[in-house]
Amino acid sequence: MARDDGSAGVILAFLAGAATGAAVALLMAPTSGEEARRVLSDRAREGRERAEEAARQGREFLNRQRDNLNSAVERGREAYNQARGVTPPPAPGTPDTL
């Protein structure tokens, strides 16, 4: 099994800190208020898009891992039944069960 070492939390904290630092830097820079608001708005939109993409990739990763786990459990169940000499019951909806 894969272990969860918290690296995703560290990455998320780093990105949040970077975004906060960028926002503070923009606010402290000598620009007009309108320009600063526009830049902050652009950066916020970019950050939201990156977060949405990271969430999508995370969901895809979790779905792949779930499929891999389900497949491994099914193969293990089949190997166990084969070793015991047990014939598995037919799947629901197959001609043998109708």
PyMOL commands that set and color helices and strands:
alter all, ss='L'
color gray80, all
select helices_A, chain A and resi 7-28+33-84+95-97
alter helices_A, ss='H'
color red, helices_A
deselect
rebuild
show_as cartoon
